[in-house]
């Protein structure tokens, strides 16, 4: 069937599958799909399956020796780069990168103010579904800690909280975390205090 999707269906199969489009024609139509108005509910659903909420921790020359940042990512096959470019308009920023050695492109949004004022309000209004929702809550909590510069305080408490949140996202694949989770750090009440 894959071959037929690339080369097109025979006349007899076109009768049985009249709405099938060959992959080549689909790629050509995708090239003209830039600046499509994305619907919020669709973006939320698509993000549930295809996005990643990432807390980056890197060595730095700060007192703690670490710097932290947040990234919201959506990765797709490079043939869907025009779809990814639509997320730049939708969220008001970010960038799309494509890789030379593999057929992958990524929409990446890493600016703190866009995460705080675009990404978090969007996913509060149009929630992620499933276990990825916990990752979003951890990401959101880290966002508020970073926004309020709590991670830079000399006592190291804010940085320790971010490292714990990163660890929870990393270990999210384990069901133990989901079963034991009490949304302590990520609750609305705690987040509003920040």
C-alpha positions in Angstrom: 0.0 0.0 0.0 2.9 2.4 0.7 4.1 2.1 -2.9 0.6 3.0 -4.1 0.6 6.1 -1.8 3.9 7.2 -3.4 3.2 6.4 -7.1 -0.6 6.7 -7.1 -3.3 4.1 -7.2 -4.2 2.0 -10.2 -7.5 2.8 -11.9 -9.3 -0.1 -10.2 -8.1 0.9 -6.8 -9.0 4.6 -7.4 -12.6 3.4 -7.7 -12.5 1.7 -4.3 -10.4 4.5 -2.7 -11.6 7.7 -4.4 -10.2 10.1 -1.7 -6.6 8.7 -1.6 -3.9 11.2 -2.6 -0.4 10.1 -3.6 2.3 11.2 -1.2 4.0 13.2 -4.0 0.8 15.3 -4.5 0.4 15.6 -0.8 4.0 17.0 -0.4 3.3 19.5 -3.2 0.1 20.6 -1.4 2.0 20.9 1.9 4.4 23.4 0.4 1.5 25.9 -0.1 0.2 25.4 3.4 2.2 28.2 5.1 0.2 30.8 7.0 -2.8 28.6 7.6 -4.9 29.7 10.5 -4.6 27.0 13.1 -7.5 26.3 15.4 -6.7 26.3 19.2 -8.4 23.0 19.9 -6.5 21.4 17.1 -3.2 22.8 18.3 -3.9 21.5 21.8 -4.8 18.0 20.5 -1.8 18.0 18.1 0.5 19.1 21.0 -0.8 16.3 23.2 0.7 13.8 20.8 3.6 15.7 19.2 5.0 18.2 21.6 7.6 18.2 24.3 7.9 20.4 27.4 11.6 20.5 28.1 13.6 21.9 31.1 17.2 22.4 30.0 20.0 22.5 32.6 23.5 23.4 31.5 26.8 24.1 33.1 27.5 27.8 33.4 29.8 30.3 35.1 27.1 31.3 37.6 27.6 30.8 41.3 25.6 27.6 41.3 27.5 26.4 38.2 24.2 25.7 36.4 21.9 27.7 34.1 18.3 26.7 33.4 15.9 27.4 30.6 12.7 26.1 29.1 11.8 24.9 25.6 8.6 24.0 24.0 9.2 21.7 21.0 7.1 20.1 18.3 9.0 17.7 16.0 7.8 16.4 12.6 9.2 14.8 9.5 10.9 17.5 7.3 8.2 17.2 4.7 5.9 19.0 7.2 8.2 22.0 7.8 5.4 24.3 6.5 3.1 23.1 9.2 5.8 23.8 11.8 6.2 27.3 10.5 2.6 28.0 11.2 3.3 27.5 14.9 5.6 30.6 14.8 2.6 32.8 13.8 0.2 30.9 16.2 2.4 31.4 19.3 3.9 34.7 18.2 7.5 33.5 18.1 9.9 30.6 18.0 11.8 29.1 15.1 11.9 26.1 12.9 15.1 24.2 12.4 15.7 21.4 9.9 18.6 18.8 10.1 20.8 18.0 7.2 21.6 14.4 8.2 18.1 13.3 9.1 14.6 14.0 7.8 13.4 15.9 10.9 12.4 19.5 11.6 11.5 21.1 14.9 9.5 24.1 16.0 11.3 25.4 19.1 10.1 28.1 21.4 12.6 29.0 24.1 12.0 32.7 25.0 10.9 33.0 28.6 8.4 35.8 28.1 6.7 33.8 25.3 6.5 30.7 27.4 5.1 32.7 30.4 2.7 34.8 28.4 1.8 32.6 25.4 2.4 28.9 26.0 1.3 28.6 29.6 -1.9 30.7 29.2 -2.7 28.7 26.0 -2.3 25.3 27.6 -4.2 26.4 30.7 -7.1 27.3 28.5 -6.8 24.3 26.1 -5.3 21.6 28.3 -3.0 18.8 27.2 -4.6 15.4 27.7 -3.1 12.2 29.2 0.1 11.7 31.1 1.8 14.6 29.2 -0.4 17.0 31.3 1.8 16.3 34.3 4.9 17.2 32.2 3.1 20.5 31.4 2.4 21.2 35.1 6.1 20.6 35.9 7.2 22.8 33.0 4.7 25.5 34.1 6.0 25.5 37.7 9.6 25.8 36.5 8.5 28.7 34.2 7.1 30.6 37.2 10.2 29.9 39.3 12.4 31.2 36.4 10.2 34.2 35.7 10.4 35.3 39.3 14.1 34.6 39.4 13.7 32.3 42.4 16.3 30.0 40.9 19.0 32.7 41.3 18.6 33.2 45.0 21.6 32.3 47.1 19.9 29.6 49.1 19.6 27.4 46.0 16.0 26.4 46.8 14.5 27.6 43.5 17.2 25.8 41.5 16.7 22.7 43.6 13.0 22.8 42.8 13.7 23.2 39.1 16.1 20.2 39.1 13.4 18.2 40.9 10.8 19.2 38.3 13.2 18.2 35.5 13.8 14.9 37.2 10.0 14.3 37.3 9.6 15.1 33.6 12.5 12.8 32.8 11.1 9.9 34.9 7.6 10.5 33.6 7.7 7.4 31.5 7.5 5.4 34.8 4.0 4.9 36.0 5.2 5.2 39.6 5.4 8.9 39.2 1.9 9.2 37.9 0.4 7.0 40.6 2.3 8.9 43.4 1.8 12.4 42.0 0.2 15.0 44.1 0.3 18.3 42.1 2.0 20.1 45.0 4.4 22.4 43.1 2.2 22.7 40.0 -1.1 23.7 41.6 -2.8 26.9 40.5 -2.8 28.2 44.1 1.0 27.8 44.4 1.6 29.2 40.9 -0.4 32.3 41.6 1.7 33.0 44.7 4.8 33.1 42.4 
